[in-house]
Amino acid sequence: MSAIGGAEWLWLPHVHWGVFIATYLFLGGVAGGAYLTSTWASFIKSLLGTNRFMAKLLLADTKDLEHQFSCAETSRWGSIIALLSIGVGSIALLSHLGAPLRALSFAWNFTNYGSWMVIGTWLIILFSLVALLEAFWLHFGMGVREESGLSLFPRRIIGWIDRVMPWQSDRGLLWGIDTVADFTRLPGRAWGAV
């Protein structure tokens, strides 16, 4: 007789998950939280300086420049943390697979839309794309270029690449990325709905 009173037939054998799955789950939660924080800070920043009902309801002083600066910083760093977390978490998840390169064919192989594994894969891909677009629009564009004092780390990296490349012109890589960001950016109300 065992400690569970002869009910061994109730318990199925289980496989222990490795550290890669635990890392992925943790970093997936970090990415989701950072993205929500970034989105909320962007929403609050869009309300600052306006006289709308939501601004009056949520904010005491809508003209506070320090609050506007901190919301901009929070949204930018939240988007970077979300991208890094989902990227490292996805690498951890792929390294758990027996054939990790087979995951690149997910669009053709994962068509059983009733499976939670397929649903999860599509959700990870969609979340990664939305987080990438948000980070792209928060860090690049002509309007972002004129803001000073913000920690625009990705802009600094691309600006450095512009300076060390053999071609030197007024319209370098950073100008091209800013133009693409302005061309593809959704209007404020449309992006707020997403």
Kinemage of the C-alpha trace (Angstrom):
@kinemage 1
@onewidth
@group {chain A} dominant
@subgroup {mainchain}
@vectorlist {calphas} color= white
{ca met a 1} P 0.000 0.000 0.000
{ca ser a 2} L 1.397 3.391 -0.933
{ca ala a 3} L 1.049 6.765 0.725
{ca ile a 4} L -1.781 7.716 -1.623
{ca gly a 5} L -3.876 4.751 -0.556
{ca gly a 6} L -3.808 2.482 -3.587
{ca ala a 7} L -4.849 5.182 -6.046
{ca glu a 8} L -1.746 4.918 -8.221
{ca trp a 9} L -3.953 4.315 -11.240
{ca leu a 10} L -5.314 7.881 -10.878
{ca trp a 11} L -1.928 9.509 -11.352
{ca leu a 12} L -0.520 9.613 -14.833
{ca pro a 13} L 3.229 9.683 -15.362
{ca his a 14} L 4.399 13.187 -16.170
{ca val a 15} L 7.422 14.690 -17.814
{ca his a 16} L 9.296 17.441 -16.022
{ca trp a 17} L 9.737 20.607 -18.005
{ca gly a 18} L 13.262 21.827 -18.383
{ca val a 19} L 14.624 25.224 -17.533
{ca phe a 20} L 13.921 26.450 -21.087
{ca ile a 21} L 10.152 26.207 -20.684
{ca ala a 22} L 10.250 27.913 -17.288
{ca thr a 23} L 12.416 30.680 -18.775
{ca tyr a 24} L 10.031 31.110 -21.696
{ca leu a 25} L 6.979 31.302 -19.435
{ca phe a 26} L 8.650 33.845 -17.152
{ca leu a 27} L 9.889 36.011 -20.020
{ca gly a 28} L 6.519 35.759 -21.763
{ca gly a 29} L 4.912 37.210 -18.637
{ca val a 30} L 7.558 39.938 -18.454
{ca ala a 31} L 6.967 40.788 -22.127
{ca gly a 32} L 3.204 40.980 -21.655
{ca gly a 33} L 3.520 43.162 -18.563
{ca ala a 34} L 6.068 45.462 -20.203
{ca tyr a 35} L 3.870 45.810 -23.287
{ca leu a 36} L 0.786 46.649 -21.213
{ca thr a 37} L 2.795 49.167 -19.192
{ca ser a 38} L 4.146 50.723 -22.379
{ca thr a 39} L 0.689 50.926 -23.941
{ca trp a 40} L -0.853 52.440 -20.811
{ca ala a 41} L 1.932 55.042 -20.567
{ca ser a 42} L 1.416 55.926 -24.248
{ca phe a 43} L -2.312 56.291 -23.621
{ca ile a 44} L -1.754 58.557 -20.605
{ca lys a 45} L 0.795 60.607 -22.588
{ca ser a 46} L -1.771 61.094 -25.355
{ca leu a 47} L -4.223 62.454 -22.771
{ca leu a 48} L -1.754 64.938 -21.300
{ca gly a 49} L -2.292 68.463 -22.501
{ca thr a 50} L -5.826 67.756 -23.713
{ca asn a 51} L -9.141 68.794 -22.308
{ca arg a 52} L -10.965 65.517 -22.942
{ca phe a 53} L -13.201 63.740 -20.460
{ca met a 54} L -10.775 60.842 -19.913
{ca ala a 55} L -7.971 63.296 -19.154
{ca lys a 56} L -10.076 64.995 -16.512
{ca leu a 57} L -11.148 61.657 -15.075
{ca leu a 58} L -7.699 60.021 -14.901
{ca leu a 59} L -5.312 62.937 -14.414
{ca ala a 60} L -5.270 65.748 -11.915
{ca asp a 61} L -2.966 68.092 -13.838
{ca thr a 62} L -2.802 67.544 -17.576
{ca lys a 63} L -0.165 70.238 -18.191
{ca asp a 64} L 2.605 68.632 -16.099
{ca leu a 65} L 5.704 68.398 -18.332
{ca glu a 66} L 7.532 66.068 -15.959
{ca his a 67} L 4.623 63.625 -16.102
{ca gln a 68} L 4.643 63.806 -19.899
{ca phe a 69} L 8.389 63.105 -19.972
{ca ser a 70} L 8.068 60.146 -17.591
{ca cys a 71} L 5.190 58.682 -19.634
{ca ala a 72} L 7.281 58.938 -22.811
{ca glu a 73} L 10.238 57.238 -21.119
{ca thr a 74} L 8.060 54.496 -19.626
{ca ser a 75} L 6.435 53.738 -22.970
{ca arg a 76} L 9.769 53.601 -24.787
{ca trp a 77} L 11.556 51.413 -22.241
{ca gly a 78} L 8.495 49.186 -21.869
{ca ser a 79} L 8.495 48.523 -25.600
{ca ile a 80} L 12.214 47.659 -25.583
{ca ile a 81} L 11.812 45.326 -22.592
{ca ala a 82} L 8.805 43.644 -24.238
{ca leu a 83} L 10.746 43.017 -27.451
{ca leu a 84} L 13.841 41.724 -25.688
{ca ser a 85} L 11.822 39.478 -23.373
{ca ile a 86} L 9.720 37.907 -26.098
{ca gly a 87} L 12.822 37.467 -28.270
{ca val a 88} L 14.891 35.713 -25.589
{ca gly a 89} L 11.838 33.730 -24.462
{ca ser a 90} L 11.183 32.556 -28.016
{ca ile a 91} L 14.805 31.441 -28.344
{ca ala a 92} L 14.425 29.505 -25.079
{ca leu a 93} L 11.233 27.913 -26.387
{ca leu a 94} L 12.828 26.989 -29.719
{ca ser a 95} L 15.862 25.490 -27.981
{ca his a 96} L 13.520 23.108 -26.158
{ca leu a 97} L 12.354 21.626 -29.457
{ca gly a 98} L 13.983 18.571 -30.970
{ca ala a 99} L 14.227 20.212 -34.420
{ca pro a 100} L 14.155 23.972 -33.789
{ca leu a 101} L 14.528 24.984 -37.442
{ca arg a 102} L 11.302 23.179 -38.293
{ca ala a 103} L 9.485 25.918 -36.374
{ca leu a 104} L 10.265 28.302 -39.242
{ca ser a 105} L 7.640 26.495 -41.313
{ca phe a 106} L 4.891 27.144 -38.753
{ca ala a 107} L 2.644 28.933 -41.247
{ca trp a 108} L 2.336 25.794 -43.398
{ca asn a 109} L 2.544 23.101 -40.739
{ca phe a 110} L 0.462 24.655 -37.965
{ca thr a 111} L -2.951 24.663 -39.589
{ca asn a 112} L -4.869 22.682 -36.966
{ca tyr a 113} L -6.494 25.796 -35.525
{ca gly a 114} L -8.247 23.797 -32.799
{ca ser a 115} L -4.919 22.908 -31.158
{ca trp a 116} L -3.767 25.120 -28.305
{ca met a 117} L -0.156 24.714 -29.428
{ca val a 118} L -1.045 26.216 -32.812
{ca ile a 119} L -3.109 28.978 -31.214
{ca gly a 120} L -0.222 29.770 -28.857
{ca thr a 121} L 2.274 29.894 -31.715
{ca trp a 122} L 0.109 32.294 -33.696
{ca leu a 123} L -0.437 34.459 -30.599
{ca ile a 124} L 3.316 34.670 -29.980
{ca ile a 125} L 3.914 35.703 -33.604
{ca leu a 126} L 1.120 38.311 -33.571
{ca phe a 127} L 2.239 39.703 -30.209
{ca ser a 128} L 5.821 39.960 -31.463
{ca leu a 129} L 4.713 41.854 -34.577
{ca val a 130} L 2.521 44.291 -32.631
{ca ala a 131} L 5.269 44.880 -30.045
{ca leu a 132} L 7.802 45.440 -32.832
{ca leu a 133} L 5.541 47.981 -34.549
{ca glu a 134} L 4.916 49.826 -31.296
{ca ala a 135} L 8.636 50.000 -30.519
{ca phe a 136} L 9.357 51.131 -34.082
{ca trp a 137} L 6.789 53.930 -33.927
{ca leu a 138} L 7.833 55.040 -30.435
{ca his a 139} L 11.528 55.333 -31.303
{ca phe a 140} L 11.516 56.532 -34.897
{ca gly a 141} L 9.868 59.284 -36.912
{ca met a 142} L 10.409 62.972 -37.534
{ca gly a 143} L 8.340 63.971 -34.481
{ca val a 144} L 10.405 61.716 -32.220
{ca arg a 145} L 13.593 63.089 -33.736
{ca glu a 146} L 12.800 66.604 -32.526
{ca glu a 147} L 12.064 65.562 -28.929
{ca ser a 148} L 15.102 66.116 -26.776
{ca gly a 149} L 16.208 64.539 -23.542
{ca leu a 150} L 14.566 61.177 -24.181
{ca ser a 151} L 16.445 57.911 -23.962
{ca leu a 152} L 16.241 56.932 -27.583
{ca phe a 153} L 18.771 54.113 -27.381
{ca pro a 154} L 17.869 52.486 -30.745
{ca arg a 155} L 18.204 55.869 -32.475
{ca arg a 156} L 21.679 56.293 -31.006
{ca ile a 157} L 22.763 52.876 -32.262
{ca ile a 158} L 21.538 53.571 -35.800
{ca gly a 159} L 23.029 57.071 -35.672
{ca trp a 160} L 26.370 55.505 -34.781
{ca ile a 161} L 26.029 53.062 -37.702
{ca asp a 162} L 25.300 56.058 -39.951
{ca arg a 163} L 28.510 57.773 -38.810
{ca val a 164} L 30.835 54.793 -39.318
{ca met a 165} L 29.500 53.684 -42.700
{ca pro a 166} L 31.519 54.700 -45.753
{ca trp a 167} L 28.698 56.738 -47.269
{ca gln a 168} L 28.195 60.147 -45.698
{ca ser a 169} L 25.143 62.205 -46.586
{ca asp a 170} L 22.457 64.308 -44.928
{ca arg a 171} L 19.945 61.547 -45.595
{ca gly a 172} L 21.404 58.443 -44.080
{ca leu a 173} L 19.963 55.289 -42.626
{ca leu a 174} L 18.308 57.115 -39.729
{ca trp a 175} L 16.518 59.494 -42.103
{ca gly a 176} L 15.211 56.526 -44.120
{ca ile a 177} L 13.945 54.736 -41.015
{ca asp a 178} L 12.293 57.957 -39.778
{ca thr a 179} L 10.557 58.367 -43.136
{ca val a 180} L 9.265 54.774 -43.116
{ca ala a 181} L 8.051 55.207 -39.517
{ca asp a 182} L 6.157 58.389 -40.391
{ca phe a 183} L 4.678 56.821 -43.521
{ca thr a 184} L 3.452 53.671 -41.733
{ca arg a 185} L 2.392 55.193 -38.405
{ca leu a 186} L -1.312 54.936 -37.692
{ca pro a 187} L -3.197 58.004 -36.497
{ca gly a 188} L -3.338 58.328 -32.702
{ca arg a 189} L -6.950 57.262 -32.344
{ca ala a 190} L -6.537 54.206 -34.588
{ca trp a 191} L -3.436 52.976 -32.737
{ca gly a 192} L -5.106 53.590 -29.381
{ca ala a 193} L -7.871 51.193 -30.403
{ca val a 194} L -5.303 48.464 -31.065
